Amino acid sequence: TMAWEWAEGYSWIAMVLVTEAARGQGLARQLMERCLQDIADANRHALLDATDMGQKVYSKLRFSGEDRIVRLFAEQRTGEITVSETPAGLTLSALVSDDVAEAARLDAQVLGVDRRTMLADCQTRMPLAAWKLTDESGAIRGFVAGRDGRVASQLGPLVADSREAATSLVVQALKHVAGPIMI
């Protein structure tokens, strides 16, 4: 299993892997219990990124599954991406390294944790997926970033205050990122 200190007071459990031949022997539960104890000993709260395969294990350890991460996957794009209107009063442009601190502040308002380091990494790793919407004053009102992944390009995080703003950001990123892609 793997976990890391994700933000002040939180640890993110991202992998609990047991080979198929060894499943059903309680190994995943033992790994999770040890991981959770280490997190508790460090006075941190555990967050879990899990697949449905581990739901029985995780529910026994009091993870509710109510707050779900939804992943959308496309092997490849089919056809042209239609142009999306940029919401009135906003300007769409590339998210550059100088924008990361402001984007991280907006992200923290939504999520409650500081992901500045992760956002900087995304902007560096896949700059063609990094876009922002700014208002007339130049303040960032929404953004999207991405990164290369093992089986697909990963698009996200995405922060926007309306469906139109989110659509505009995603469409712009998709124009510049080849498939397969996961959002």
MDTraj code that builds the backbone (N, CA, C; nanometers):
import mdtraj as md
import numpy as np

residues = "THR MET ALA TRP GLU TRP ALA GLU GLY TYR SER TRP ILE ALA MET VAL LEU VAL THR GLU ALA ALA ARG GLY GLN GLY LEU ALA ARG GLN LEU MET GLU ARG CYS LEU GLN ASP ILE ALA ASP ALA ASN ARG HIS ALA LEU LEU ASP ALA THR ASP MET GLY GLN LYS VAL TYR SER LYS LEU ARG PHE SER GLY GLU ASP ARG ILE VAL ARG LEU PHE ALA GLU GLN ARG THR GLY GLU ILE THR VAL SER GLU THR PRO ALA GLY LEU THR LEU SER ALA LEU VAL SER ASP ASP VAL ALA GLU ALA ALA ARG LEU ASP ALA GLN VAL LEU GLY VAL ASP ARG ARG THR MET LEU ALA ASP CYS GLN THR ARG MET PRO LEU ALA ALA TRP LYS LEU THR ASP GLU SER GLY ALA ILE ARG GLY PHE VAL ALA GLY ARG ASP GLY ARG VAL ALA SER GLN LEU GLY PRO LEU VAL ALA ASP SER ARG GLU ALA ALA THR SER LEU VAL VAL GLN ALA LEU LYS HIS VAL ALA GLY PRO ILE MET ILE".split()
xyz = np.array([
    [0.0846, -0.1180, 0.0000],
    [0.0000, 0.0000, 0.0000],
    [0.0885, 0.1234, 0.0000],
    [0.0313, 0.2352, -0.0398],
    [0.1075, 0.3592, -0.0479],
    [0.0197, 0.4753, -0.0033],
    [0.0790, 0.5629, 0.0755],
    [0.0111, 0.6862, 0.1161],
    [0.1160, 0.7949, 0.1251],
    [0.0734, 0.9177, 0.1098],
    [0.1668, 1.0286, 0.1267],
    [0.0972, 1.1456, 0.1940],
    [0.1797, 1.2313, 0.2533],
    [0.1266, 1.3517, 0.3159],
    [0.0805, 1.4429, 0.2040],
    [-0.0483, 1.4656, 0.1997],
    [-0.1065, 1.5349, 0.0867],
    [-0.1213, 1.6843, 0.1125],
    [-0.1659, 1.7191, 0.2287],
    [-0.1836, 1.8587, 0.2672],
    [-0.1795, 1.8629, 0.4191],
    [-0.1753, 1.9806, 0.4728],
    [-0.1673, 1.9964, 0.6179],
    [-0.2783, 1.9156, 0.6859],
    [-0.2387, 1.8167, 0.7648],
    [-0.3344, 1.7378, 0.8407],
    [-0.3974, 1.6218, 0.7653],
    [-0.3589, 1.5978, 0.6405],
    [-0.4192, 1.4921, 0.5601],
    [-0.3130, 1.4025, 0.4969],
    [-0.3450, 1.2748, 0.4876],
    [-0.2651, 1.1799, 0.4105],
    [-0.3559, 1.1156, 0.3075],
    [-0.3016, 1.0905, 0.1904],
    [-0.3775, 1.0361, 0.0781],
    [-0.3317, 0.8927, 0.0544],
    [-0.4244, 0.7987, 0.0708],
    [-0.3964, 0.6586, 0.0417],
    [-0.4343, 0.6359, -0.1038],
    [-0.3359, 0.6007, -0.1848],
    [-0.3617, 0.5934, -0.3281],
    [-0.3495, 0.4535, -0.3862],
    [-0.2891, 0.3629, -0.3145],
    [-0.2746, 0.2284, -0.3701],
    [-0.2780, 0.1247, -0.2595],
    [-0.3588, 0.0243, -0.2809],
    [-0.3560, -0.0969, -0.2003],
    [-0.3625, -0.2089, -0.3028],
    [-0.2495, -0.2713, -0.3270],
    [-0.2424, -0.3708, -0.4334],
    [-0.2088, -0.5084, -0.3754],
    [-0.2889, -0.6070, -0.4131],
    [-0.2657, -0.7454, -0.3749],
    [-0.2805, -0.8281, -0.5031],
    [-0.1834, -0.9135, -0.5302],
    [-0.1909, -0.9946, -0.6509],
    [-0.3161, -1.0813, -0.6487],
    [-0.3633, -1.1150, -0.7664],
    [-0.4859, -1.1937, -0.7763],
    [-0.4758, -1.3253, -0.6999],
    [-0.3614, -1.3894, -0.7076],
    [-0.3432, -1.5187, -0.6397],
    [-0.3499, -1.5059, -0.4879],
    [-0.3194, -1.3887, -0.4327],
    [-0.3153, -1.3704, -0.2874],
    [-0.4406, -1.3023, -0.2323],
    [-0.5361, -1.2711, -0.3173],
    [-0.6583, -1.2040, -0.2701],
    [-0.7439, -1.2975, -0.1866],
    [-0.8228, -1.2364, -0.0985],
    [-0.9134, -1.3140, -0.0144],
    [-0.8478, -1.3708, 0.1106],
    [-0.7249, -1.3323, 0.1389],
    [-0.6529, -1.3843, 0.2555],
    [-0.6363, -1.2779, 0.3648],
    [-0.6991, -1.1633, 0.3472],
    [-0.6916, -1.0581, 0.4481],
    [-0.5706, -0.9666, 0.4357],
    [-0.4939, -0.9805, 0.3294],
    [-0.3736, -0.8982, 0.3138],
    [-0.4068, -0.7505, 0.2943],
    [-0.5060, -0.7202, 0.2125],
    [-0.5427, -0.5804, 0.1886],
    [-0.5871, -0.5144, 0.3190],
    [-0.6649, -0.5868, 0.3974],
    [-0.7101, -0.5317, 0.5257],
    [-0.5905, -0.5060, 0.6186],
    [-0.4968, -0.6005, 0.6259],
    [-0.3785, -0.5815, 0.7097],
    [-0.2963, -0.4605, 0.6636],
    [-0.2789, -0.4485, 0.5336],
    [-0.2047, -0.3339, 0.4798],
    [-0.2753, -0.2026, 0.5143],
    [-0.4063, -0.2009, 0.4954],
    [-0.4828, -0.0797, 0.5246],
    [-0.4795, -0.0460, 0.6734],
    [-0.4946, -0.1463, 0.7590],
    [-0.4928, -0.1201, 0.9031],
    [-0.3592, -0.0597, 0.9452],
    [-0.2499, -0.1122, 0.8935],
    [-0.1174, -0.0589, 0.9263],
    [-0.1014, 0.0839, 0.8735],
    [-0.1447, 0.1049, 0.7522],
    [-0.1369, 0.2375, 0.6914],
    [-0.2204, 0.3388, 0.7715],
    [-0.3411, 0.3004, 0.8077],
    [-0.4284, 0.3889, 0.8850],
    [-0.3701, 0.4182, 1.0231],
    [-0.3060, 0.3191, 1.0828],
    [-0.2426, 0.3411, 1.2133],
    [-0.1277, 0.4409, 1.2007],
    [-0.0460, 0.4265, 1.0970],
    [0.0638, 0.5213, 1.0743],
    [0.0111, 0.6629, 1.0539],
    [-0.0981, 0.6751, 0.9806],
    [-0.1584, 0.8065, 0.9556],
    [-0.2118, 0.8652, 1.0859],
    [-0.2810, 0.7822, 1.1658],
    [-0.3348, 0.8290, 1.2943],
    [-0.2221, 0.8680, 1.3894],
    [-0.1135, 0.7895, 1.3917],
    [0.0003, 0.8207, 1.4780],
    [0.0636, 0.9554, 1.4421],
    [0.0509, 0.9946, 1.3171],
    [0.1053, 1.1234, 1.2709],
    [0.0036, 1.2362, 1.2857],
    [-0.1095, 1.2083, 1.3536],
    [-0.2159, 1.3080, 1.3736],
    [-0.2698, 1.3633, 1.2421],
    [-0.2908, 1.2749, 1.1471],
    [-0.3405, 1.3149, 1.0166],
    [-0.4735, 1.2439, 0.9907],
    [-0.5507, 1.2965, 0.8976],
    [-0.6759, 1.2349, 0.8534],
    [-0.6482, 1.1598, 0.7235],
    [-0.7119, 1.0448, 0.7076],
    [-0.6905, 0.9623, 0.5885],
    [-0.7948, 0.9931, 0.4821],
    [-0.7464, 1.0139, 0.3613],
    [-0.8307, 1.0238, 0.2427],
    [-0.7955, 0.9050, 0.1555],
    [-0.8921, 0.8547, 0.0791],
    [-0.8718, 0.7324, 0.0036],
    [-0.9172, 0.7493, -0.1404],
    [-0.8299, 0.7153, -0.2328],
    [-0.8620, 0.7068, -0.3754],
    [-0.8706, 0.5589, -0.4063],
    [-0.9916, 0.5075, -0.4271],
    [-1.0101, 0.3636, -0.4356],
    [-1.0939, 0.3238, -0.5563],
    [-1.0715, 0.2023, -0.6003],
    [-1.1572, 0.1440, -0.7039],
    [-1.2654, 0.0617, -0.6361],
    [-1.3620, 0.0196, -0.7137],
    [-1.4703, -0.0623, -0.6593],
    [-1.4214, -0.2000, -0.6145],
    [-1.3070, -0.2446, -0.6679],
    [-1.2545, -0.3769, -0.6302],
    [-1.2297, -0.3880, -0.4801],
    [-1.1907, -0.2782, -0.4168],
    [-1.1587, -0.2827, -0.2746],
    [-1.2706, -0.2379, -0.1837],
    [-1.3894, -0.2169, -0.2390],
    [-1.4992, -0.1600, -0.1597],
    [-1.5308, -0.2407, -0.0343],
    [-1.5292, -0.3746, -0.0421],
    [-1.5589, -0.4556, 0.0769],
    [-1.4577, -0.4300, 0.1879],
    [-1.3308, -0.4203, 0.1520],
    [-1.2263, -0.3936, 0.2510],
    [-1.2446, -0.2547, 0.3093],
    [-1.2628, -0.1565, 0.2229],
    [-1.2690, -0.0170, 0.2681],
    [-1.3927, 0.0096, 0.3533],
    [-1.5057, -0.0490, 0.3183],
    [-1.6262, -0.0254, 0.3980],
    [-1.6122, -0.0849, 0.5378],
    [-1.5420, -0.1966, 0.5523],
    [-1.5181, -0.2552, 0.6851],
    [-1.4292, -0.1656, 0.7704],
    [-1.3522, -0.0799, 0.7044],
    [-1.2643, 0.0126, 0.7754],
    [-1.3281, 0.1513, 0.7884],
    [-1.4586, 0.1584, 0.7671],
    [-1.5416, 0.2781, 0.7866],
    [-1.5227, 0.3860, 0.6812],
    [-1.4772, 0.3518, 0.5628],
    [-1.4823, 0.4465, 0.4518],
    [-1.6200, 0.4318, 0.3900],
    [-1.6922, 0.5413, 0.3770],
    [-1.8326, 0.5348, 0.3374],
    [-1.8541, 0.5145, 0.1890],
    [-1.7695, 0.5695, 0.1060],
    [-1.7933, 0.5627, -0.0375],
    [-1.8945, 0.6644, -0.0852],
    [-1.9420, 0.7513, 0.0050],
    [-2.0402, 0.8528, -0.0346],
    [-1.9785, 0.9596, -0.1239],
    [-1.8572, 1.0014, -0.0933],
    [-1.7870, 1.0983, -0.1757],
    [-1.7027, 1.0197, -0.2749],
    [-1.7460, 1.0166, -0.3986],
    [-1.6825, 0.9336, -0.4989],
    [-1.6012, 1.0180, -0.5959],
    [-1.4927, 0.9610, -0.6427],
    [-1.4169, 1.0199, -0.7516],
    [-1.4672, 0.9530, -0.8790],
    [-1.5136, 1.0318, -0.9728],
    [-1.5650, 0.9791, -1.0982],
    [-1.4597, 1.0008, -1.2051],
    [-1.4250, 0.8949, -1.2763],
    [-1.3266, 0.9047, -1.3841],
    [-1.3963, 0.8769, -1.5168],
    [-1.3742, 0.9668, -1.6115],
    [-1.4265, 0.9499, -1.7465],
    [-1.3088, 0.9162, -1.8361],
    [-1.3255, 0.8177, -1.9248],
    [-1.2148, 0.7711, -2.0064],
    [-1.2566, 0.7661, -2.1518],
    [-1.1684, 0.8124, -2.2399],
    [-1.1885, 0.7991, -2.3842],
    [-1.0593, 0.7458, -2.4441],
    [-1.0708, 0.6373, -2.5191],
    [-0.9545, 0.5779, -2.5841],
    [-0.8967, 0.6738, -2.6880],
    [-0.9867, 0.7378, -2.7619],
    [-0.9434, 0.8369, -2.8605],
    [-1.0595, 0.9295, -2.8894],
    [-1.0255, 1.0458, -2.9430],
    [-1.1300, 1.1397, -2.9817],
    [-1.1916, 1.0927, -3.1116],
    [-1.3202, 1.1130, -3.1242],
    [-1.3873, 1.0828, -3.2501],
    [-1.4415, 1.2133, -3.3048],
    [-1.3875, 1.2563, -3.4166],
    [-1.4338, 1.3796, -3.4790],
    [-1.3677, 1.5016, -3.4187],
    [-1.4032, 1.6140, -3.4725],
    [-1.3490, 1.7411, -3.4268],
    [-1.4139, 1.7827, -3.2957],
    [-1.3396, 1.8528, -3.2163],
    [-1.3936, 1.9087, -3.0929],
    [-1.4623, 2.0392, -3.1296],
    [-1.5868, 2.0513, -3.0903],
    [-1.6604, 2.1725, -3.1242],
    [-1.6114, 2.2885, -3.0395],
    [-1.6181, 2.4050, -3.0968],
    [-1.5749, 2.5259, -3.0275],
    [-1.6744, 2.5553, -2.9160],
    [-1.6221, 2.5888, -2.8015],
    [-1.7049, 2.6245, -2.6869],
    [-1.6940, 2.7741, -2.6646],
    [-1.8041, 2.8342, -2.6351],
    [-1.8043, 2.9781, -2.6073],
    [-1.7378, 3.0057, -2.4737],
    [-1.6498, 3.1038, -2.4720],
    [-1.5938, 3.1495, -2.3457],
    [-1.7011, 3.2337, -2.2777],
    [-1.7280, 3.2094, -2.1502],
    [-1.8317, 3.2864, -2.0818],
    [-1.8072, 3.4369, -2.0905],
    [-1.9150, 3.5119, -2.1000],
    [-1.9076, 3.6581, -2.1119],
    [-1.8265, 3.7174, -1.9974],
    [-1.7394, 3.8120, -2.0312],
    [-1.6601, 3.8814, -1.9307],
    [-1.5332, 3.8085, -1.8914],
    [-1.5087, 3.6897, -1.9492],
    [-1.3897, 3.6121, -1.9155],
    [-1.3013, 3.5943, -2.0392],
    [-1.1726, 3.5797, -2.0147],
    [-1.0754, 3.5573, -2.1213],
    [-1.0065, 3.4245, -2.0979],
    [-0.9964, 3.3444, -2.2027],
    [-0.9318, 3.2142, -2.1964],
    [-0.7887, 3.2279, -2.2461],
    [-0.6932, 3.1787, -2.1662],
    [-0.5528, 3.1829, -2.2070],
    [-0.4764, 3.0720, -2.1351],
    [-0.3522, 3.0521, -2.1782],
    [-0.2686, 2.9470, -2.1187],
    [-0.2392, 2.9790, -1.9717],
    [-0.2402, 2.8752, -1.8894],
    [-0.1983, 2.8855, -1.7496],
    [-0.0475, 2.8648, -1.7484],
    [0.0273, 2.9671, -1.7096],
    [0.1739, 2.9594, -1.7096],
    [0.2236, 2.9507, -1.5655],
    [0.3522, 2.9262, -1.5514],
    [0.4086, 2.9036, -1.4175],
    [0.3834, 3.0211, -1.3232],
    [0.3821, 3.1428, -1.3752],
    [0.3556, 3.2597, -1.2903],
    [0.2130, 3.2615, -1.2359],
    [0.1225, 3.1816, -1.2925],
    [-0.0176, 3.1778, -1.2501],
    [-0.0448, 3.0741, -1.1421],
    [0.0499, 2.9855, -1.1165],
    [0.0237, 2.8700, -1.0302],
    [-0.0181, 2.9112, -0.8890],
    [0.0477, 3.0092, -0.8302],
    [0.0142, 3.0484, -0.6924],
    [-0.1304, 3.0970, -0.6837],
    [-0.1735, 3.1780, -0.7802],
    [-0.3120, 3.2275, -0.7772],
    [-0.4107, 3.1138, -0.8035],
    [-0.3782, 3.0259, -0.8980],
    [-0.4654, 2.9105, -0.9245],
    [-0.4752, 2.8223, -0.8004],
    [-0.3641, 2.8049, -0.7291],
    [-0.3638, 2.7231, -0.6072],
    [-0.4509, 2.7866, -0.4987],
    [-0.4525, 2.9174, -0.4891],
    [-0.5405, 2.9839, -0.3908],
    [-0.6875, 2.9576, -0.4242],
    [-0.7216, 2.9673, -0.5529],
    [-0.8589, 2.9390, -0.5947],
    [-0.8928, 2.7918, -0.5670],
    [-0.8016, 2.7022, -0.5996],
    [-0.8192, 2.5598, -0.5759],
    [-0.8403, 2.5320, -0.4266],
    [-0.7625, 2.5972, -0.3415],
    [-0.7743, 2.5783, -0.1961],
    [-0.9090, 2.6281, -0.1437],
    [-0.9644, 2.7321, -0.2047],
    [-1.0971, 2.7793, -0.1646],
    [-1.2026, 2.6718, -0.1892],
    [-1.1845, 2.5953, -0.2955],
    [-1.2809, 2.4912, -0.3311],
    [-1.2562, 2.3635, -0.2524],
    [-1.1303, 2.3205, -0.2456],
    [-1.0967, 2.1909, -0.1874],
    [-1.0603, 2.1982, -0.0395],
    [-1.0073, 2.3121, 0.0023],
    [-0.9710, 2.3270, 0.1429],
    [-0.8286, 2.2883, 0.1758],
    [-0.7484, 2.2535, 0.0760],
    [-0.6081, 2.2187, 0.0974],
    [-0.5221, 2.2865, -0.0091],
    [-0.3957, 2.3012, 0.0221],
    [-0.3021, 2.3667, -0.0695],
    [-0.2367, 2.2622, -0.1597],
    [-0.2688, 2.2687, -0.2897],
    [-0.2095, 2.1758, -0.3859],
    [-0.1154, 2.2491, -0.4825],
    [-0.0521, 2.3545, -0.4335],
    [0.0358, 2.4356, -0.5185],
    [0.1456, 2.3524, -0.5844],
    [0.2093, 2.2650, -0.5091],
    [0.3176, 2.1838, -0.5640],
    [0.2659, 2.0931, -0.6749],
    [0.1507, 2.0319, -0.6533],
    [0.0925, 1.9455, -0.7554],
    [0.0558, 2.0246, -0.8800],
    [-0.0040, 2.1431, -0.8622],
    [-0.0423, 2.2259, -0.9771],
    [0.0804, 2.2709, -1.0553],
    [0.1866, 2.3060, -0.9857],
    [0.3107, 2.3456, -1.0535],
    [0.3652, 2.2282, -1.1339],
    [0.3585, 2.1086, -1.0768],
    [0.4057, 1.9899, -1.1471],
    [0.3218, 1.9649, -1.2721],
    [0.1897, 1.9755, -1.2604],
    [0.1017, 1.9554, -1.3765],
    [0.1324, 2.0579, -1.4852],
    [0.1475, 2.1848, -1.4467],
    [0.1727, 2.2889, -1.5451],
    [0.3047, 2.2638, -1.6182],
    [0.4034, 2.2120, -1.5475],
    [0.5328, 2.1827, -1.6085],
    [0.5270, 2.0576, -1.6958],
    [0.4607, 1.9526, -1.6461],
    [0.4585, 1.8240, -1.7175],
    [0.3744, 1.8275, -1.8439],
    [0.2629, 1.9016, -1.8403],
    [0.1739, 1.9031, -1.9557],
    [0.1188, 2.0443, -1.9767],
    [0.2037, 2.1368, -2.0178],
    [0.1597, 2.2763, -2.0319],
    [0.0477, 2.2958, -2.1340],
    [0.0363, 2.2076, -2.2320],
    [-0.0696, 2.2235, -2.3320],
    [-0.2083, 2.1920, -2.2765],
    [-0.2150, 2.1320, -2.1578],
    [-0.3436, 2.1044, -2.0929],
    [-0.3779, 2.2093, -1.9888],
    [-0.2903, 2.3063, -1.9665],
    [-0.3082, 2.4052, -1.8595],
    [-0.3655, 2.5350, -1.9157],
    [-0.4880, 2.5670, -1.8737],
    [-0.5595, 2.6852, -1.9238],
    [-0.6270, 2.7557, -1.8076],
    [-0.6538, 2.8832, -1.8273],
    [-0.7191, 2.9620, -1.7223],
    [-0.8236, 3.0529, -1.7848],
    [-0.9185, 3.0906, -1.7042],
    [-1.0158, 3.1939, -1.7372],
    [-0.9921, 3.3094, -1.6417],
    [-0.9772, 3.4298, -1.6969],
    [-0.9565, 3.5482, -1.6136],
    [-1.0673, 3.6485, -1.6377],
    [-1.0962, 3.7274, -1.5347],
    [-1.1958, 3.8337, -1.5497],
    [-1.1282, 3.9621, -1.5969],
    [-1.2057, 4.0707, -1.6064],
    [-1.1525, 4.1975, -1.6578],
    [-1.0356, 4.2504, -1.5755],
    [-1.0299, 4.2164, -1.4470],
    [-0.9220, 4.2644, -1.3610],
    [-0.7955, 4.1777, -1.3739],
    [-0.8080, 4.0657, -1.4454],
    [-0.6949, 3.9735, -1.4592],
    [-0.6941, 3.8617, -1.3569],
    [-0.7927, 3.8600, -1.2669],
    [-0.8002, 3.7553, -1.1640],
    [-0.8442, 3.6226, -1.2258],
    [-0.7826, 3.5158, -1.1821],
    [-0.8195, 3.3832, -1.2313],
    [-0.9527, 3.3424, -1.1712],
    [-1.0476, 3.3078, -1.2591],
    [-1.1822, 3.2665, -1.2171],
    [-1.2050, 3.1166, -1.2355],
    [-1.1147, 3.0511, -1.3058],
    [-1.1235, 2.9075, -1.3267],
    [-0.9970, 2.8597, -1.3959],
    [-0.9690, 2.7293, -1.3826],
    [-0.8505, 2.6742, -1.4487],
    [-0.8657, 2.5241, -1.4661],
    [-0.7832, 2.4707, -1.5549],
    [-0.7692, 2.3269, -1.5731],
    [-0.6210, 2.2985, -1.5902],
    [-0.5789, 2.1829, -1.5465],
    [-0.4406, 2.1381, -1.5646],
    [-0.4452, 1.9891, -1.5957],
    [-0.3313, 1.9316, -1.6259],
    [-0.3277, 1.7891, -1.6573],
    [-0.1875, 1.7342, -1.6406],
    [-0.1763, 1.6057, -1.6650],
    [-0.0455, 1.5409, -1.6567],
    [-0.0476, 1.4165, -1.7425],
    [0.0711, 1.3731, -1.7796],
    [0.0829, 1.2476, -1.8513],
    [0.0643, 1.1344, -1.7517],
    [0.0008, 1.0280, -1.7958],
    [-0.0226, 0.9138, -1.7083],
    [0.0288, 0.7859, -1.7707],
    [0.0182, 0.6780, -1.6971],
    [0.0691, 0.5493, -1.7441],
    [-0.0106, 0.4967, -1.8633],
    [-0.1440, 0.5045, -1.8570],
    [-0.2270, 0.4521, -1.9653],
    [-0.3019, 0.5609, -2.0413],
    [-0.3031, 0.6825, -1.9879],
    [-0.3757, 0.7913, -2.0530],
    [-0.3263, 0.9249, -1.9988],
    [-0.3473, 1.0293, -2.0759],
    [-0.3253, 1.1639, -2.0237],
    [-0.4357, 1.1914, -1.9231],
    [-0.4009, 1.2549, -1.8125],
    [-0.4966, 1.2838, -1.7059],
    [-0.5327, 1.4319, -1.7132],
    [-0.6593, 1.4634, -1.7265],
    [-0.7042, 1.6013, -1.7296],
    [-0.7720, 1.6336, -1.5973],
    [-0.7174, 1.7298, -1.5259],
    [-0.7667, 1.7693, -1.3962],
    [-0.6478, 1.7926, -1.3059],
    [-0.6620, 1.8794, -1.2099],
    [-0.7854, 1.9343, -1.1568],
    [-0.8482, 2.0384, -1.2493],
    [-0.9755, 2.0569, -1.2264],
    [-1.0564, 2.1547, -1.2967],
    [-1.1356, 2.2307, -1.1918],
    [-1.1208, 2.3624, -1.1911],
    [-1.1981, 2.4477, -1.1001],
    [-1.2666, 2.5527, -1.1852],
    [-1.3983, 2.5626, -1.1724],
    [-1.4763, 2.6613, -1.2466],
    [-1.6032, 2.6899, -1.1683],
    [-1.6570, 2.8100, -1.1855],
    [-1.7766, 2.8456, -1.1092],
    [-1.9068, 2.8271, -1.1873],
    [-1.8963, 2.7727, -1.3091],
    [-2.0174, 2.7449, -1.3863],
    [-1.9886, 2.6310, -1.4841],
    [-2.0949, 2.5691, -1.5297],
    [-2.0810, 2.4626, -1.6293],
    [-2.0189, 2.5177, -1.7578],
    [-2.0581, 2.6386, -1.7962],
    [-2.0049, 2.7000, -1.9183],
    [-1.8546, 2.7233, -1.9062],
    [-1.8109, 2.7697, -1.7903],
    [-1.6681, 2.7935, -1.7690],
    [-1.5919, 2.6613, -1.7720],
    [-1.6452, 2.5594, -1.7058],
    [-1.5804, 2.4282, -1.7043],
    [-1.5718, 2.3714, -1.8455],
    [-1.6804, 2.3830, -1.9211],
    [-1.6822, 2.3328, -2.0587],
    [-1.5785, 2.4032, -2.1436],
    [-1.5703, 2.5330, -2.1314],
    [-1.4733, 2.6112, -2.2079],
    [-1.3306, 2.5645, -2.1790],
    [-1.2982, 2.5432, -2.0531],
    [-1.1646, 2.4989, -2.0133],
    [-1.1347, 2.3581, -2.0645],
    [-1.2282, 2.2663, -2.0476],
    [-1.2067, 2.1277, -2.0902],
    [-1.1923, 2.1195, -2.2414],
    [-1.2780, 2.1891, -2.3149],
    [-1.2697, 2.1865, -2.4610],
    [-1.1344, 2.2390, -2.5073],
    [-1.0874, 2.3464, -2.4468],
    [-0.9569, 2.4017, -2.4854],
    [-0.8445, 2.3020, -2.4571],
    [-0.8483, 2.2383, -2.3421],
    [-0.7446, 2.1391, -2.3095],
    [-0.7508, 2.0206, -2.4056],
    [-0.8723, 1.9728, -2.4360],
    [-0.8856, 1.8580, -2.5245],
    [-0.8352, 1.8874, -2.6655],
    [-0.8415, 2.0121, -2.7078],
    [-0.7891, 2.0488, -2.8399],
    [-0.6391, 2.0261, -2.8485],
    [-0.5715, 2.0265, -2.7339],
    [-0.4252, 2.0219, -2.7323],
    [-0.3675, 1.8931, -2.6743],
    [-0.4518, 1.8014, -2.6292],
    [-0.4049, 1.6784, -2.5675],
    [-0.4606, 1.5604, -2.6462],
    [-0.3717, 1.4768, -2.6956],
    [-0.4144, 1.3596, -2.7717],
    [-0.4648, 1.2504, -2.6774],
    [-0.5470, 1.1602, -2.7292],
    [-0.5964, 1.0496, -2.6503],
    [-0.4943, 0.9395, -2.6383],
    [-0.5171, 0.8390, -2.5575],
    [-0.6309, 0.8269, -2.4677],
    [-0.6235, 0.9301, -2.3550],
    [-0.7406, 0.9629, -2.3014],
    [-0.7476, 1.0662, -2.1990],
    [-0.8456, 1.0262, -2.0894],
    [-0.8123, 1.0649, -1.9680],
    [-0.8986, 1.0399, -1.8529],
    [-0.9230, 1.1733, -1.7832],
    [-1.0478, 1.1965, -1.7491],
    [-1.0847, 1.3173, -1.6752],
    [-1.1358, 1.2737, -1.5397],
])
top = md.Topology()
chain = top.add_chain()
for i, resn in enumerate(residues, 1):
    res = top.add_residue(resn, chain, resSeq=i)
    for name in ("N", "CA", "C"):
        top.add_atom(name, md.element.get_by_symbol(name[0]), res)
traj = md.Trajectory(xyz[None], top)
